[in-house]
Amino acid sequence: MKDSVISIILGGGRGTRLFPLTDHRSKPAVPVGGKYRLVDIPISNCLNSDIRRIYVLTQFNSASLNRHIKNTYNFDVFSNGFVDILAAEQTADNYEWFQGTADAVRQSIHHMENHSYEHVLILSGDQLYQMDYRKMLERHKENKSDLTVATIPVVANDATGFGIMKTNKEGMIDSFVEKPSLDELKDWKSNVSEPYASQGKHYLASMGIYIFNRETLIKLFDDNPHATDFGKEIIPKTLSEGLRVSSYEFGGYWEDIGTIKAFFDCNLALADTVPEFNLYDNDNYIYTRARLLPASKIMGTTMEHCLMAEGCIIEASRIVRSVIGIRSRIGKGTTVENSIIMGNDSFQSREFIDNASPDKPAKGLGQRCYVSHCIIDKNVCIGNDVRIVGGDHLEDGDHKYHYVRDGIVIVKKGTVIPDGTIIGISG
């Protein structure tokens, strides 16, 4: 399989729905699970599926993503494997940024001319799931398909947020609608397998994961030079031309991390006793940069449902259902609840921490703080006696030290919050 497939991971646009986490980084570079980046998920799925020729397409804030890819995915000289970044570029024939998913692949596909391949696997860079793409390719070949779309069965209320595929008696897709209304859904049921039918999951939602035959994809681009999006333009065109389009029904855990709330909920779920997304799997590793950090050090802290990365120094009083990222420092008497602490890019010396001032605290969380329903981005300096309380009582907005989205307080990367600051508590 590895010699027949090239994988293309779509890095996304500006990532406005994940702002401010995407203020200084692209969506695939956003940290997840304490020590990973979002891009590690599709890349790991590829490596676990024996796919080792991988391109990541991006155009905004790609410096940290470039650095992560360079420091993480290095294949030996006896392999033809690679993970390369393809950023949007001006050429003699094109002066435009990527205008959409299909346009990004069209503008980049000439970089693959020197490789021999039969199939193109197209993936999103902001989803959380584990999939063996070999099984999807087997289905693609069995059905002699021109295009295979990975789909996930959903209930009616969820179906309105997705592109919905309808399959015929042979299991082939014969029609597609983008984000139908509830009134339209009665005409879009498919024959799904059990237990999905008994759960009311009669609708097949597109996961944004595609396998194209190479010649099919190139011909579609040649015939539709102005089409910019796969879901809205290329897939409907494929169906209208009578090409064979099959559905690969996926029943595992899958989440599209397109918003702050989705990002927040998916991360905290990783701290559950038995999360649906399994990081502890001998056969399906999630790969990331090997940082060679020391083990985390915990002193007098009560912890419940906490996912903690390496290199942390924790003196907190209590941490509950939270994700604590690499090199995090949390001071004495501090409580963290239902929050994501992304950690730091480097350690600070003990001398620097001891000499921190109320206006210039050290990296991490100081003493006697209370943090709840928050996302604390990397390299944030929070002083002593700071209270940050998110929740439904807060309205969305942008403020001096923080942002609020869906009741979640986000403190942007590198922010300095002085001693005694109170956020999210009125009066």
C-alpha positions, 0 to 999 in steps of 0.5 A: 500500500505504501507505494501506491498512496500519497497522503495530503493533509489539509492544514486549513485556512486562518482557523478563525473559529479556533482563535486565539489559539491560531493567532500565532500558529496554524490549526494543525500546530495547535497543541492537543492532549498535553504533548501532541499537535493536531497534525500528529493525529492524521500523520500517526494514522498514516504511519500506522497504516503503512503510508509514508509519503505525506504532504501537509498543505498550509498557508497561514502561520506555518513557522511552528508547524514547519519546526514541529514537522522538521523536528519530529518526522525524519525517515532513514536514508533507506526509506523513501518516506517523508513528511513535507510541508507545502505552503501556498506559493506564487508561481508564474501561473498563479498569484492567489492563496489557496481558495479552498480544499480542492484549490489547495490540492490542485495548486500543490499536486505538481509537486508529486509528479516525480512520485509513482502513485495510484491513489491520493488520500486526502485528510483534514488536519483538525480531527481527532480519530484513529483509522486504518486507511488500509481498510478504506483502500481495500473497500475502494479497490473492491468497489472499483471506485473512482472516489471513496468518501469516509462517512460516519453515521449520525442522528438527524440533529447532527446531520444538519451540520455536515455534508450528507451522502445517500447510498443506493442498494449497492452501497454506492453514493448516488447523491449528496447534499451540503448541510441539509435542513431538518425538513430535507432530511426525510429524503436522505436516509441511507441503509446503515448497519447495526447498531447504528440503525437502532440508535437512529443514526440513519444519515451518513455524514462526510468526514472530509476524508477521501481516496481518489484514483490519481487519474480521476483527480487530475481529470476532475481538476482539468475539467473544473479549473475554477472549483475550489472546494471538495464538498461543495463542488468536486464531489457533486461533479463526480456524482453528476458525471456518473463516476463510481463513488463509494462510502466507507462507513466508519464507526469509531470515535471521530471529532471535528475540532473546528471550534474552541468548544469542540477543542476544549471538550475533546481535550478534557475527555482524554482525562476520563477513566476510559476515554473514547480516543485511546492514547494507550494502544500498542498497535496505534501509537500517536507519534510526536516530537521526542523532547527527552524531558525529565519525568514530572514532579508532583508535591502534595497535590490531590489529582482527579482525572488528570492527564499530565505531560512530562517535565512538569513541576506541580505544587498545586493543592488540587487538580481536577479533570484537566490536561497539563501540558509539557513543562507546566509549573503550578505553584502551592495552594493553586486549584485547577478545575476543568482546564487545559494548561498547555505548558511552556516551550522552555524551563526557567531557572529557580533563581528567575522564579524566586526573583519574579515580581508581582508585575512580572511573574514567572512562566506558569501559574503562581501560588494560591490561584484558582483556575476553572473552565480555562485554556491557558496557552503556552508561555503564559505568566500568571502571578499569585492570588489570580482567579480565572473563572469561566462558565456559562455566566460569561458572554463571548468577548475579547478583553485585556488579558483574555478571550471568552468563547462559549463560556471558556476563558482563553489566555493567549500565548505569552500573556502576563497576568499580574498578581491578584488579577480577577477574571470572570467574577463580577463585583 
